[in-house]
Amino acid sequence: MAELSIGNARADENEKGFGFLPVVGLPEQVWPPIVIIRGQKLSPMLTVTGGIHGCEYSSIEAAKQITEELQPRDLLGTVVVCPIVNVAAFFARRAYVNPMDEKNLNRVFPGDPEGSASQRLAYQVVQSLIQPADVYIDLHGGDIIEALVPFTIYPPGPTPGVEQESRRLARWFRIPNIIRTSLPGSTYDYAVHLGKPAILTEAGQQGILSQEAVTSLKQGVFRVLHRLGAFTSEAADKFITNFQSEAISNPVIFHDIDWLKSPASGMWYPAVSCGDFVQIGQTLGTVHNFFGELLTTIIAQNAGLVIYLVTSLAVNVGDSLGAIAYSQEET
């Protein structure tokens, strides 16, 4: 069987390979690390990314631990992991954006090989990591200024089959809150455009390295591998003995997200908490100036679940304040 090459990482059958993903126009010190864990066959191939946002530490650590715990002897298929895509943001400790161009990497996919740093990086991720995969999982978590409840997003697919497979991935992952929504320019949205079943999943918050969140994300990936038939029987016993491997039977499924933006610069005071169910017209928070005067009140436009909230006191015009998942599906 031919050697698998991704970036400068190499792995033959039953081998683990390490390397980096060269990105034209970016210095070597910010090239993403790549680990290939190759079992008996090339397929099914699962690609896992972490660190699309550089301060979502639980997702980064989960991806790293997956590369440490999985061995070629455990796999019938192949797992490709990039624990930190946005290396520049990781070392700069920058929430949301890549400091090389101030762009949110998860809004510029599929990228541009001749564009800015984030666009070049996105392009290479698509070509080298998403395009060759059979299935794609993008691990995320609450950034430095984000509190959140765990949730998984799957996108509407270009075909019913791709959407159904993505939904199935979300249920296999077993995080109770599932959201069907499109986010233009994101990893998972473009992956399904390519016909790849894909999910984006979030656990952990405020840039804190949480072992609970790390474990939840790792177990979700292992469940997906099990359901894809990518584990050997011995590995299946080893990796799924201590947790439920079946798909979640009664998830809460939502069909849209209301992304809250600040219409003013000032000091942000949330009036709700993550995990709260809110009603239309309910006050979600207020923004004040430095003298305590009210600048604006944020009102819920939809009834739903508060999935994340910005915990930073400081906000600028247009900054994210949080999000509400709504249009709950009966299950």
JOURKA-V619453 format. One record per residue. N is the residue number from 1. SS is DSSP state (a for helix, b for strand, c for the rest). D_CENTER is the distance of its C-alpha to the mean C-alpha in Angstrom with 2 decimals. Layout:
# JOURKA-V619453
n & ss & d_center
N & SS & D_CENTER
N & SS & D_CENTER
This chain:
# JOURKA-V619453
n & ss & d_center
1 & c & 31.69
2 & c & 30.54
3 & c & 28.49
4 & b & 24.79
5 & b & 24.02
6 & b & 20.74
7 & c & 21.46
8 & c & 24.15
9 & b & 22.82
10 & b & 25.16
11 & b & 25.45
12 & c & 28.16
13 & c & 28.44
14 & c & 27.85
15 & b & 26.68
16 & b & 23.82
17 & b & 23.38
18 & b & 22.04
19 & b & 21.86
20 & b & 20.17
21 & b & 19.00
22 & c & 21.73
23 & c & 20.99
24 & c & 24.24
25 & c & 25.24
26 & c & 23.02
27 & c & 24.71
28 & a & 24.14
29 & a & 23.00
30 & a & 19.65
31 & c & 19.05
32 & b & 15.85
33 & b & 16.86
34 & b & 16.78
35 & b & 17.83
36 & b & 19.27
37 & b & 20.36
38 & b & 22.82
39 & c & 24.84
40 & c & 27.78
41 & c & 26.35
42 & c & 24.01
43 & c & 22.55
44 & c & 20.45
45 & b & 17.94
46 & b & 14.35
47 & b & 12.04
48 & b & 9.14
49 & b & 7.45
50 & c & 6.72
51 & c & 8.15
52 & c & 7.38
53 & c & 8.80
54 & c & 11.57
55 & c & 12.29
56 & c & 9.35
57 & a & 11.62
58 & a & 10.96
59 & a & 7.70
60 & a & 9.95
61 & a & 12.84
62 & a & 11.47
63 & a & 10.81
64 & a & 14.23
65 & a & 15.95
66 & a & 15.02
67 & a & 16.87
68 & a & 19.69
69 & a & 20.21
70 & c & 20.05
71 & c & 23.27
72 & a & 24.60
73 & a & 27.15
74 & a & 24.49
75 & b & 23.28
76 & c & 24.94
77 & c & 22.20
78 & b & 19.93
79 & b & 16.58
80 & b & 15.24
81 & b & 12.89
82 & b & 11.99
83 & c & 11.27
84 & c & 11.44
85 & c & 11.15
86 & c & 12.45
87 & a & 15.41
88 & a & 17.61
89 & a & 15.47
90 & a & 15.16
91 & a & 18.95
92 & a & 19.75
93 & c & 17.73
94 & c & 16.71
95 & c & 14.40
96 & c & 12.48
97 & b & 14.71
98 & b & 15.99
99 & c & 19.54
100 & c & 21.04
101 & c & 20.95
102 & c & 19.45
103 & b & 16.92
104 & b & 13.34
105 & a & 11.77
106 & a & 9.28
107 & a & 12.59
108 & c & 14.67
109 & c & 13.65
110 & c & 15.70
111 & c & 17.27
112 & c & 20.89
113 & c & 22.67
114 & c & 25.19
115 & c & 23.14
116 & c & 21.92
117 & a & 19.94
118 & a & 16.48
119 & a & 17.81
120 & a & 19.24
121 & a & 16.14
122 & a & 14.12
123 & a & 17.18
124 & a & 17.38
125 & a & 13.83
126 & a & 14.76
127 & a & 18.19
128 & a & 17.64
129 & a & 14.36
130 & a & 13.44
131 & c & 17.07
132 & c & 18.54
133 & c & 16.09
134 & c & 17.12
135 & b & 13.74
136 & b & 10.17
137 & b & 7.05
138 & b & 3.74
139 & b & 3.35
140 & b & 3.49
141 & c & 7.06
142 & c & 10.09
143 & c & 11.38
144 & c & 15.09
145 & c & 16.47
146 & b & 14.19
147 & b & 15.23
148 & b & 13.25
149 & c & 13.67
150 & c & 11.10
151 & b & 9.92
152 & b & 8.34
153 & b & 8.59
154 & b & 10.60
155 & c & 12.59
156 & c & 16.35
157 & c & 17.38
158 & c & 20.19
159 & c & 22.11
160 & a & 22.42
161 & a & 21.79
162 & a & 18.34
163 & a & 17.33
164 & a & 19.01
165 & a & 17.30
166 & a & 13.77
167 & a & 15.08
168 & a & 16.53
169 & a & 13.34
170 & a & 12.00
171 & a & 15.40
172 & a & 15.55
173 & a & 12.51
174 & c & 14.82
175 & c & 12.91
176 & c & 15.68
177 & b & 14.24
178 & b & 13.08
179 & b & 12.94
180 & b & 14.19
181 & c & 13.66
182 & c & 13.47
183 & c & 12.04
184 & c & 14.24
185 & c & 13.19
186 & c & 9.47
187 & a & 8.19
188 & a & 8.14
189 & a & 11.25
190 & a & 13.09
191 & a & 12.45
192 & a & 14.29
193 & a & 16.80
194 & c & 17.60
195 & c & 18.16
196 & c & 15.28
197 & b & 13.93
198 & b & 10.15
199 & b & 7.49
200 & b & 4.04
201 & b & 4.71
202 & b & 5.87
203 & c & 8.97
204 & c & 11.35
205 & c & 12.81
206 & c & 14.99
207 & c & 14.06
208 & c & 15.92
209 & c & 15.57
210 & c & 15.87
211 & a & 17.05
212 & a & 16.55
213 & a & 12.79
214 & a & 12.80
215 & a & 15.03
216 & a & 13.17
217 & a & 10.02
218 & a & 12.65
219 & a & 14.77
220 & a & 12.29
221 & a & 11.97
222 & a & 15.74
223 & a & 16.46
224 & a & 14.91
225 & a & 16.99
226 & a & 19.94
227 & a & 19.80
228 & a & 19.52
229 & c & 22.66
230 & c & 21.30
231 & b & 22.83
232 & c & 26.52
233 & a & 28.39
234 & a & 28.86
235 & a & 25.19
236 & a & 24.35
237 & a & 26.92
238 & a & 25.57
239 & a & 21.85
240 & a & 22.18
241 & c & 25.49
242 & c & 24.31
243 & c & 21.85
244 & c & 21.86
245 & c & 20.76
246 & c & 21.49
247 & c & 19.28
248 & c & 19.17
249 & c & 22.35
250 & c & 22.08
251 & c & 18.65
252 & b & 18.74
253 & b & 17.55
254 & b & 17.42
255 & b & 17.92
256 & b & 17.10
257 & b & 15.80
258 & b & 18.26
259 & b & 16.74
260 & b & 19.42
261 & b & 20.86
262 & c & 23.76
263 & c & 27.01
264 & c & 28.61
265 & c & 28.31
266 & b & 29.29
267 & b & 28.45
268 & b & 25.90
269 & b & 26.92
270 & b & 24.72
271 & c & 26.94
272 & c & 24.43
273 & c & 21.91
274 & c & 18.45
275 & c & 19.12
276 & c & 22.26
277 & b & 23.32
278 & b & 25.02
279 & c & 27.69
280 & c & 28.55
281 & c & 30.48
282 & c & 29.27
283 & b & 28.95
284 & b & 25.42
285 & b & 26.56
286 & b & 28.83
287 & b & 29.00
288 & b & 32.23
289 & c & 33.99
290 & c & 35.32
291 & c & 38.46
292 & c & 36.79
293 & c & 37.49
294 & b & 35.13
295 & b & 33.42
296 & b & 31.29
297 & b & 30.20
298 & b & 26.87
299 & b & 27.67
300 & c & 25.56
301 & c & 25.97
302 & c & 24.52
303 & c & 24.79
304 & b & 21.58
305 & b & 19.17
306 & b & 18.07
307 & b & 14.36
308 & b & 14.16
309 & b & 16.93
310 & b & 17.62
311 & c & 19.91
312 & c & 21.48
313 & c & 25.12
314 & b & 25.17
315 & b & 23.84
316 & c & 24.80
317 & c & 25.59
318 & c & 22.53
319 & c & 20.10
320 & b & 17.45
321 & b & 18.97
322 & b & 16.59
323 & b & 15.77
324 & b & 17.57
325 & b & 16.57
326 & b & 19.82
327 & b & 21.87
328 & b & 21.56
329 & b & 22.45
330 & c & 25.24
331 & c & 24.47
